[in-house]
């Protein structure tokens, strides 16, 4: 785990609110890097789900299994599969939410992949902010995650998780991906999870992208590295053209 010390201006933090839309799940176990049977490096592609009914409602929705994709979201998922067609993924994962599984389906069909469900890739849980307007996230839901970016991993979302638990569970999920022998996996996840975990762990994280290129539906971040050695961002597509 590599936590960068960051200071975000208000404008950047406000943009992060717009990109962080839904949350789900529970805390994870402690990390045990020594239990991994492989130290091979990977190229991981973290893809945010397409537009969901939760996104369309404007409310934070974290309940499992969560809402379906909208009709627009299904079109986005189809177009995403076309954009990713030449990536030659060797494994596919999704969180335990309907919206990530539905987003993954066209890509799985096009690349003949089986889907592995990994709850560790779920969104940051909203706790007491469940069902509140996304527009109010800056004064509630995202206050703790913003603190995580500056190294305060003990900051906790009321009724939810702190930064140690969030970072640990994503790291554990990636260890599971590594143990399965995946070198080029595609992982369907959530905007908040992708952005905050990437910013907390990549050695070249550019925090200005939270303001200039936040993770829209169907966006993706590609990183290379490993849970043992750390991560480097090699591609950030915050505004995909998916219709």
Order of alpha helices (4+ residues) and beta strands (2+ residues): alpha-beta-alpha-alpha-beta-alpha-beta-alpha-alpha-beta-alpha-alpha-beta-beta
